[in-house]
Amino acid sequence: MFSKRKTTTALLLGASSVALVACGTTVSSSTSTTAASSATTQAASSGGSIKTGLKVVVIPKVIGNSYFTTADSVQSGGALAALQSLGEVGSETSGTAATPSSQLPVIQSAITQGANALVISATDPTALCPTLNQAMAKGITVVTYDSDAPTCRDLFVNQASTAEIGTSEVDLLAKQINSTGDIAIVSATASATNQNAWIGYMKQELTKYPNMHLVSIVYGNDDPATATAVTQGLLQQYPNLKGIISPTTVGIAAAAALLDTPQYRGKIALTGLGTPNEMKKYVADGTVTAFELWNPANLGYLAGYAAAELASKAITNAPGQTFTAGKLGKYTIASDHSILLGAPYVFDKSNINNFNF
Amino acid sequence: MTVLENNSRDHSLSGGPAIDFAPSGASRFTSIVFRAREFGIFGILVVFVLITTAIKPRFLAAQNIKFILIDTTIFALLALGETMVVISKNVDLSIGSILGISAFVSSNLYQQFHHISILLVFTTGIGIGLVFGLINGVLVAFGRVPSLVVTLASLYIIRGIDVLYVGGQQVVASSLPSNFLSVTSSSLGPVPIISIVVAIVIFVGSYYLKNYRSGRDLYAIGSSDLAAGLVGIPIAKRVFTSFALSGMIAGLAGVIWASYYGTVDSTAGTGYEFTVVTAVVVGGVAIFGGSGSAVGAAIGALLLNTINSSLYVLGVSAFWDQAISGLLLILAIALDRGLGLYVAKSLRKRSSRVAS
């Protein structure tokens, strides 16, 4: 407990000192980008430029997960980097387990400390709502990223459209197996909302490929040992399996390690959502041809930027509002008060070594 | 029931000449009964393999056998350490956390020093396990704190240290050299070499526990620490050693885990302690100490992994896997209780016959 508090304080101190150094130069540039945004939003954003010195607390699902570290940290160009460049006081904190009971106290303490905005990946779509509503009632801007709490936030920064992830993974696999053969899905947990939504779109997309048959969906529970065991079960159960889609980073890494033998390499295609560092070995040795993911650092950067815009009242969360998020360009708020980062990014032999997360 | 397993030179605990409390006939009798216990698990294992193979012949494909054996190797190794602790009426719940931190720290050495020797990597993992095992041992043996509490605390503390130290980092397969990965990938036919090595270690460990004095002492302590103390067994020293060894073994298992899975973050080994305790109890080690063998525990681990794999191969929902593990646990305990009562009754009858 003590050491955790110490770390958080150190983070806050570090972030604020950097922010102080940074503020003079960046404010003017961000004002100019706001001014340069499209004519339709001029009325809404004319009075507002981005304020500096705002306290923004970034709350990932869990501390210590490499995906969220990339999404949040200054080094990778994530949420805290965006906040730093805008002259805000950003900090990252969360619990040690990806559960609402571990995340709730962190939100409470952020409210108590007088945060101006929260950037949060919700561990549960509804359980956090009483606390998040309390935050919004106090005028705190709530931006969700990665995982949404649809009824209790100002804005959701969506990493990729559900439909696009589902359909593009099927297309990616179809290309690798000539649109023919038995395929299976290695998912995370049977109850995960995003997984099931993606799988729904995969099934829909598969109707375009009459010669591809989805024979099984198994669940690896986002645990390497379980994911390996269920994939092994698939290989024994379906000797003619031609391809596997695993829309979860833990699942695809476990499946890749299992397929990384002369017996399977190049004979069973594997694709899905993975991180470049985990997959480098398997792309290099030919076990995996291509897989995809959004860029988590860009996701965090966009969320941090949007939080600063909203908390400064430079924009509102009304559908149609637009803003320019620094290096990422212009974004428009959609009808469900969300913004979409962009199309999923495909990693293969030609580009994987340019990434480090 | 626990006091009744006296199949060898057991009661020579005080160091003096062996005193046979029970007639040798009875000794042989209990030995047969308890060996039947290990054969029983083996029987269930064979039945599962036969049924699964009949439905899906590929279940016995070389690649699947290899997979089951590797997975079992890690659990069976952990079960060896856990057996030593459980027969002295203690429990070590920290092994999953120790495995996790050892897996990360040891394999992460490759990211920091590219050409580090594999021996040093293994030594680091085992050393980390030993340090935590020693701490557990001191608190349980000399601090007289119940092992359930001590190791439950160290389960959380070690995982906490792991999360703080690892942060968002990750060891990835591409950073590990091929000689490290081949520790678990090289095999003799369908049998991974690491499994053969670990099997030998388990047989040696089991033999040691049953036949050497310091090993037998653990059984005596588990049967009755009061009696063990009265005959002069150094209880604290023995218990301390068992925790140190269990920690070391968990450290070693961590390095093997890293070699097999290739991707390590701060969550490695979460929840393994429950699977291992289940394997140990299903394998015939009495949870209240005093009886059981490391070989039995290893067969227990093999049984759990085989059932797990056969359900996946048959395409049965994973829920059944956990339900079956629970059922086996209850069966094992019921069988132990029944056998214990039966043996106690038979021995009473025999000894009264001898007396008359």
HADDOCK unambig.tbl for C-alpha pairs under 7 A between the chains (distance, minus, plus):
assign (segid A and resid 64 and name CA) (segid B and resid 163 and name CA) 6.12 0.50 0.50
assign (segid A and resid 64 and name CA) (segid B and resid 166 and name CA) 6.95 0.50 0.50
assign (segid A and resid 64 and name CA) (segid B and resid 167 and name CA) 4.04 0.50 0.50
assign (segid A and resid 64 and name CA) (segid B and resid 168 and name CA) 3.98 0.50 0.50
assign (segid A and resid 65 and name CA) (segid B and resid 167 and name CA) 6.96 0.50 0.50
assign (segid A and resid 65 and name CA) (segid B and resid 168 and name CA) 4.53 0.50 0.50
assign (segid A and resid 66 and name CA) (segid B and resid 168 and name CA) 3.98 0.50 0.50
assign (segid A and resid 66 and name CA) (segid B and resid 169 and name CA) 5.65 0.50 0.50
assign (segid A and resid 66 and name CA) (segid B and resid 170 and name CA) 6.78 0.50 0.50
assign (segid A and resid 69 and name CA) (segid B and resid 168 and name CA) 5.48 0.50 0.50
assign (segid A and resid 229 and name CA) (segid B and resid 309 and name CA) 6.66 0.50 0.50
assign (segid A and resid 230 and name CA) (segid B and resid 312 and name CA) 5.85 0.50 0.50
assign (segid A and resid 233 and name CA) (segid B and resid 309 and name CA) 6.43 0.50 0.50
assign (segid A and resid 233 and name CA) (segid B and resid 312 and name CA) 4.55 0.50 0.50
assign (segid A and resid 233 and name CA) (segid B and resid 313 and name CA) 4.21 0.50 0.50
assign (segid A and resid 234 and name CA) (segid B and resid 313 and name CA) 6.48 0.50 0.50
assign (segid A and resid 236 and name CA) (segid B and resid 58 and name CA) 5.88 0.50 0.50
assign (segid A and resid 236 and name CA) (segid B and resid 59 and name CA) 6.36 0.50 0.50
assign (segid A and resid 236 and name CA) (segid B and resid 313 and name CA) 5.73 0.50 0.50
assign (segid A and resid 237 and name CA) (segid B and resid 313 and name CA) 5.08 0.50 0.50
assign (segid A and resid 237 and name CA) (segid B and resid 314 and name CA) 6.55 0.50 0.50
assign (segid A and resid 257 and name CA) (segid B and resid 261 and name CA) 6.87 0.50 0.50
assign (segid A and resid 277 and name CA) (segid B and resid 172 and name CA) 6.49 0.50 0.50
assign (segid A and resid 278 and name CA) (segid B and resid 172 and name CA) 5.19 0.50 0.50
assign (segid A and resid 278 and name CA) (segid B and resid 173 and name CA) 6.67 0.50 0.50
assign (segid A and resid 278 and name CA) (segid B and resid 263 and name CA) 6.94 0.50 0.50
assign (segid A and resid 280 and name CA) (segid B and resid 174 and name CA) 6.06 0.50 0.50
assign (segid A and resid 281 and name CA) (segid B and resid 173 and name CA) 6.14 0.50 0.50
assign (segid A and resid 281 and name CA) (segid B and resid 174 and name CA) 4.39 0.50 0.50
